[in-house]
Amino acid sequence: MESTSAKAPSFLSTAREQQRSMVEEYYAGLAQAGGAKRPVAYMLVGGNLTEIVRSFGYEVVFPEIVALNCAIKHVSLPNILHAESQGYGLDVCGYVKNDLGLQDLGGETPFGRIPPPDLLVCSFSGCYVYVKWWEALAEKYGCPLFMLDVPYMRDPEPQAEDRTYLIAQLKEFITLLERTTGRSFDLGELRRVLARSRRAEEGWVEYLDSGRGRPSPIEAYFEAVFYMFPINVLRGTEVAAEFYATVNAEVKERVRTGQYPVPEEKVRLVVEGVPPYPSYRTFWDFFRKWGAVSVAATYPKVGGLFDRGFLHDPGRPLESIADYSLGAYVNQSWPLRRKLIADYVKDFQADAVLIHGIKSCRSFTAGQGDLRDWLIHDLHVPTLYLESDHEDPRYFAPAQIKNRMDAFFESLGPRREPLVPPPGAP
């Protein structure tokens, strides 16, 4: 989701540098946060309540994002091993073990100190592991813990009873924040935060929709990870609202100058699953070798299915926050997730699907084997399933993964001519 230390390909330029500065400023600010003046709330990415806590003056920490930054900087394994030495099993989520190991080791990372929480907010949205993770943090720090119980998304549109159930919980949460901060709820401030979120979300959707171009001017999996940081971590701030204007202007310039993610786009992919962050650049290179470009992906949507209409609305503050939480990607039923992926294949004119399963993440991975079979046998879409881990480098076997990817891309054959127009072409 976010900051990476891997050297970016040349087609990532101005916006990438701006994003890097935002990451550095964010972590520098965290080093000074904590306590009554700048309290810190820990939250999870999917279905989070960022706008509400920002309206009360909280700084926000997402341990999942801290964990992926640790992995891509190759420092996750010591944290994981430390957690395992405390009794956490091999099959426990890598995010959890990185975070709990890091917390016990003092919270120091290569990108800054992670402050302890003053408030824990758990969005039970698609993954029960979240609950036990946040309970472990609450036991360690003794700070208030709020559980948002999000019903599973069973229908394409939020159901009225589910929305009502969530809004009642949001009002309880606001009461808790008033009590812990000594501040009264300011609906006007929440609306202002939501308006900034909406601007960022609309810009993010415009960027993601660029993958429909032939050839695609974006890499909707690997590149999108760079650009997820503002929409996930800084949503509700002015800097996030402004960032995607820079991104989309750069995408338009790529089209004008013919600067695309690969010199010749040969295979258009939809990608499902979390990246193997410890081997992020290696995995990307396996795609680039074959001229394979991700034109749509599910992982960049874990922070919100904004491209499916789950946008925050300052005119419907609590209602839209409830709908957003319901619409988190991993909170969708598998029939809804399958339809989403099938729609991406059709709408983005993809040639194939690549599924990357994560050994320690059940919420994302459970059902992916059936998804592969359904895509191949029912929709007749070539599909490759791979498995490693998003945090633990011990589960990434580069030679084996490369051989399977090479065989898969070779089996696709020359599906069409390269789609690279001459520079300056419309």
C-alpha positions in Angstrom: 0.0 0.0 0.0 2.5 2.3 -0.2 6.1 3.3 0.4 8.7 1.1 -1.2 12.5 1.2 -1.2 12.8 -0.6 -4.5 14.1 1.5 -7.4 11.1 2.7 -9.4 11.0 2.2 -13.2 11.7 5.3 -15.2 8.0 5.9 -16.1 7.4 6.7 -12.5 8.6 10.3 -12.0 7.0 13.4 -10.6 4.1 11.9 -8.7 6.3 9.2 -7.3 8.7 11.7 -5.9 5.8 13.7 -4.4 4.5 10.5 -2.9 7.9 9.7 -1.4 8.0 13.1 0.3 4.6 12.5 1.8 5.7 9.2 3.2 8.8 10.7 4.8 6.8 13.6 6.3 4.2 11.3 7.6 6.7 9.1 9.5 8.6 12.1 10.7 5.3 13.4 12.2 4.6 10.1 13.9 7.8 10.3 15.8 6.4 13.4 17.6 2.9 12.1 18.0 1.2 10.5 21.0 -0.5 11.8 24.2 -3.2 14.4 24.7 -2.0 17.0 22.2 -1.6 14.6 19.2 -3.3 11.4 20.2 -2.7 8.3 18.0 -5.4 5.9 16.8 -4.5 2.5 15.4 -6.8 1.3 12.7 -7.1 -1.3 10.0 -7.2 -0.4 6.3 -10.4 -2.1 5.2 -13.6 -0.3 6.2 -11.8 2.1 8.5 -13.1 5.2 10.3 -10.4 7.6 9.4 -12.6 10.6 8.8 -14.2 10.4 12.2 -11.0 10.1 14.2 -9.4 12.9 12.1 -12.3 15.2 12.9 -11.3 14.7 16.6 -7.6 15.6 16.0 -6.1 12.1 16.0 -3.1 11.0 14.1 -3.7 7.6 12.4 -1.4 4.6 12.3 -2.1 1.5 10.1 0.0 -1.4 11.4 -0.7 -3.3 8.2 1.0 -0.5 6.2 3.9 -0.3 8.7 4.2 -4.1 8.2 4.4 -3.9 4.4 6.9 -1.1 4.6 9.0 -3.3 6.9 8.7 -6.2 4.4 9.7 -4.1 1.4 12.7 -2.7 3.3 13.7 -6.3 4.2 13.3 -5.9 8.0 10.1 -7.9 8.5 11.8 -11.3 9.2 13.4 -10.3 12.6 10.1 -9.0 13.8 8.3 -12.2 12.6 10.9 -14.4 14.3 10.6 -12.4 17.5 6.8 -12.9 17.5 7.3 -16.6 16.8 9.7 -16.8 19.8 6.8 -15.5 21.9 4.5 -18.4 20.8 2.8 -17.1 17.6 2.6 -19.9 15.1 3.9 -20.3 11.6 0.5 -19.9 10.1 -0.4 -16.6 11.9 -0.8 -13.6 9.6 2.5 -12.1 8.7 1.1 -8.6 9.3 0.2 -9.6 12.9 3.6 -11.1 13.6 5.5 -8.2 12.2 3.5 -5.7 14.2 3.5 -7.6 17.6 7.2 -8.4 17.2 8.0 -4.8 16.3 5.9 -3.5 19.2 7.7 -5.7 21.6 11.1 -4.6 20.2 10.3 -1.0 20.8 8.7 0.2 17.6 11.9 1.5 15.9 11.9 1.0 12.1 14.2 2.3 9.3 11.5 4.8 8.4 10.9 6.2 11.9 9.6 5.3 15.3 6.0 4.0 15.5 4.3 5.5 18.6 2.1 3.4 20.9 -1.6 3.8 20.5 -3.9 6.0 22.6 -6.9 4.4 21.0 -7.5 1.2 19.1 -10.2 1.0 16.5 -10.9 -2.5 15.0 -13.1 -2.7 11.9 -14.2 -6.4 11.9 -14.5 -6.3 8.2 -13.9 -9.7 6.6 -11.2 -11.0 8.8 -11.6 -12.4 12.4 -7.8 -12.3 12.9 -8.2 -8.5 13.2 -10.2 -8.9 16.4 -7.6 -11.1 18.1 -4.7 -8.8 16.9 -6.4 -5.7 18.4 -7.2 -7.6 21.6 -3.5 -8.4 21.9 -2.6 -4.7 21.5 -5.2 -3.6 24.0 -3.8 -6.1 26.5 -0.3 -4.7 25.9 -1.1 -1.0 26.1 -4.3 -0.8 28.2 -5.8 1.8 26.0 -9.5 2.0 24.9 -10.5 -0.5 22.3 -13.5 0.1 20.0 -14.9 -2.8 17.9 -16.8 -1.9 14.8 -18.8 -5.0 13.8 -19.3 -4.9 10.1 -21.9 -7.3 8.6 -20.7 -9.4 5.7 -21.7 -7.9 2.3 -24.1 -10.3 0.8 -25.8 -8.2 -1.9 -24.4 -5.8 -4.5 -25.9 -2.8 -2.6 -25.8 -2.2 1.1 -28.9 -3.3 2.9 -30.9 -0.8 5.0 -30.8 -2.9 8.1 -27.0 -3.3 7.9 -26.5 0.5 7.4 -28.8 1.2 10.4 -26.8 -1.3 12.5 -23.5 0.4 11.6 -24.7 4.0 12.1 -25.8 3.1 15.6 -22.2 1.8 16.3 -20.7 5.0 14.8 -22.8 7.1 17.2 -21.4 5.0 20.1 -17.9 5.6 18.7 -18.4 9.3 18.6 -19.6 9.3 22.2 -16.4 7.4 23.1 -14.2 10.0 21.3 -16.0 12.8 23.1 -15.3 11.2 26.4 -11.7 10.3 25.8 -10.7 13.7 24.1 -12.9 16.1 26.1 -14.1 17.6 22.8 -17.6 17.8 21.4 -18.4 16.2 18.1 -18.2 18.8 15.2 -20.4 17.7 12.3 -19.1 20.6 10.2 -15.5 19.4 10.7 -16.5 15.9 9.7 -18.1 17.1 6.6 -15.0 19.1 5.7 -12.8 16.0 6.2 -15.2 13.9 4.1 -15.1 16.5 1.3 -11.4 16.1 1.1 -11.7 12.3 1.1 -14.2 12.5 -1.7 -11.8 14.6 -3.9 -9.0 12.1 -3.3 -11.3 9.1 -4.0 -12.5 10.6 -7.3 -8.9 11.3 -8.4 -7.9 7.7 -7.4 -10.8 6.3 -9.5 -9.7 8.3 -12.5 -6.2 6.9 -12.2 -7.4 3.3 -11.9 -9.8 3.7 -14.8 -6.8 4.7 -17.0 -6.0 1.0 -17.2 -8.8 0.7 -19.8 -6.5 2.3 -22.3 -4.8 0.2 -25.0 -2.0 0.1 -24.3 -2.4 0.9 -20.6 -0.6 4.0 -19.4 -0.5 2.6 -15.8 0.6 -0.5 -14.1 -2.5 -1.2 -12.0 -0.9 -3.6 -9.5 2.8 -2.7 -8.9 2.6 1.0 -9.7 -0.7 1.4 -7.9 1.0 0.1 -4.7 3.2 3.2 -4.8 0.1 5.5 -5.1 -2.1 3.8 -2.5 -0.4 5.5 0.4 -2.3 8.8 0.2 -5.7 7.2 -0.3 -5.2 4.9 2.6 -3.0 6.7 5.1 -3.7 10.4 4.4 -7.3 10.2 3.3 -9.2 13.3 4.6 -6.2 15.6 4.3 -5.7 18.3 1.8 -2.4 16.8 0.6 -4.2 13.5 -0.4 -7.0 15.5 -2.1 -4.4 17.3 -4.2 -2.1 14.4 -4.9 -4.2 12.6 -7.6 -4.4 15.7 -9.7 -0.6 15.4 -10.1 -0.9 11.6 -10.8 -3.6 12.0 -13.4 -1.8 14.8 -15.2 1.3 12.6 -15.4 -0.8 9.7 -16.8 -2.1 12.0 -19.6 1.5 13.0 -20.4 2.5 9.4 -20.7 -0.2 8.8 -23.3 0.9 12.0 -25.2 4.5 10.9 -25.2 4.0 7.2 -25.6 5.7 6.3 -22.3 4.2 3.1 -21.1 4.9 0.6 -18.3 6.7 -1.8 -20.8 8.1 -1.0 -24.2 5.6 -3.3 -25.9 2.4 -4.3 -24.1 1.9 -8.0 -25.0 -0.3 -9.4 -22.2 -3.0 -7.5 -20.3 -3.6 -9.0 -16.8 -6.1 -8.8 -14.0 -4.2 -9.6 -10.8 -5.9 -10.9 -7.6 -4.0 -11.0 -4.3 -1.5 -9.2 -2.1 2.1 -8.7 -3.5 5.1 -10.6 -2.0 6.6 -7.5 -0.5 10.0 -8.9 0.5 10.5 -9.8 -3.2 8.5 -7.0 -4.7 10.9 -5.8 -7.5 11.8 -9.4 -8.4 8.2 -10.4 -8.8 7.6 -7.3 -10.9 10.5 -8.1 -13.2 9.0 -11.5 -13.9 6.0 -9.6 -15.4 8.0 -7.1 -17.3 10.1 -9.7 -19.0 7.0 -10.9 -20.9 5.6 -7.5 -21.6 2.8 -8.3 -19.2 0.9 -5.3 -17.7 -1.7 -5.3 -14.9 -4.6 -3.3 -16.2 -6.8 -3.9 -13.2 -6.1 -5.5 -9.8 -8.1 -6.2 -6.6 -5.4 -5.5 -4.0 -5.4 -1.7 -4.6 -9.0 -1.8 -3.6 -8.5 -3.1 0.0 -8.8 0.4 1.3 -12.1 0.9 -0.5 -14.0 -0.1 -3.6 -14.3 3.5 -4.7 -14.4 2.4 -8.4 -17.6 0.6 -7.5 -19.3 3.6 -6.0 -18.4 3.3 -2.3 -17.4 7.0 -2.1 -17.6 9.1 1.0 -20.3 11.8 0.9 -20.2 15.0 3.1 -24.0 15.3 2.4 -24.6 11.8 4.0 -21.8 11.7 6.5 -22.6 8.7 8.7 -24.5 6.9 6.0 -21.7 7.0 3.6 -19.1 5.9 6.2 -21.3 2.9 6.9 -21.7 2.1 3.2 -17.9 2.4 2.8 -17.2 0.0 5.6 -19.7 -2.5 4.3 -18.1 -2.3 0.8 -14.5 -3.2 1.8 -13.1 -5.7 -0.7 -12.4 -8.5 1.8 -15.9 -7.9 3.3 -17.5 -8.9 0.0 -19.0 -12.4 -0.3 -17.1 -14.6 -2.8 -19.9 -14.4 -5.4 -19.5 -10.6 -5.4 -15.7 -10.9 -5.5 -15.9 -13.3 -8.5 -18.3 -11.0 -10.3 -16.0 -8.1 -9.7 -13.0 -9.9 -11.2 -15.0 -11.1 -14.1 -16.1 -7.5 -14.8 -12.5 -6.4 -14.7 -11.5 -9.0 -17.3 -14.3 -7.8 -19.6 -14.2 -4.1 -19.0 -10.4 -3.8 -19.2 -10.1 -6.3 -22.1 -7.7 -8.5 -20.1 -6.1 -11.6 -21.7 -5.6 -13.5 -18.5 -5.8 -13.5 -14.7 -2.9 -14.0 -12.3 -3.8 -15.0 -8.7 -1.2 -14.5 -6.0 -2.2 -16.5 -2.9 -0.8 -15.5 0.5 0.1 -18.3 2.9 -0.7 -16.5 6.1 -3.7 -14.3 4.9 -6.9 -16.4 5.0 -9.2 -13.4 4.4 -7.7 -12.7 1.0 -6.7 -16.2 0.0 -9.6 -18.5 1.1 -11.5 -19.3 -2.0 -8.9 -18.4 -4.6 -8.5 -22.1 -5.7 -12.2 -22.2 -6.5 -11.9 -18.8 -8.2 -9.1 -20.2 -10.5 -11.2 -23.2 -11.5 -14.3 -21.0 -12.1 -12.3 -18.6 -14.3 -10.7 -21.4 -16.3 -13.7 -23.8 -16.7 -16.7 -21.4 -16.7 -15.3 -18.2 -18.2 -12.5 -19.8 -20.2 -10.0 -17.2 -19.0 -6.4 -18.4 -18.8 -5.5 -18.2 -15.1 -2.3 -18.8 -13.1 -2.3 -19.4 -9.3 0.9 -18.7 -7.4 1.6 -18.8 -3.6 4.1 -17.2 -1.3 3.7 -14.6 1.5 3.2 -10.9 1.8 5.6 -10.5 4.8 7.7 -13.6 5.3 10.6 -14.0 2.8 11.0 -17.6 3.7 8.0 -18.5 1.5 9.1 -16.8 -1.7 10.8 -19.3 -4.0 12.0 -17.2 -7.0 13.2 -20.0 -9.3 10.0 -21.9 -8.9 7.7 -18.9 -9.3 9.7 -17.7 -12.3 9.5 -21.1 -14.0 5.7 -21.2 -13.5 5.2 -17.7 -14.8 7.4 -18.3 -17.8 5.5 -21.4 -18.7 2.2 -19.6 -18.3 3.1 -16.6 -20.4 4.6 -18.8 -23.0 1.4 -20.9 -23.2 -0.6 -17.7 -23.9 1.3 -17.4 -27.2 1.1 -14.3 -29.4 -2.5 -13.4 -28.4 -2.3 -10.2 -30.4 0.1 -7.6 -31.9 1.8 -5.2 -29.5 -0.3 -2.1 -28.8 2.4 0.6 -28.6 1.6 3.5 -30.8 4.3 5.9 -32.0 5.2 8.8 -29.6 2.7 11.7 -29.9 -0.1 9.5 -31.3 -3.6 10.3 -29.9 
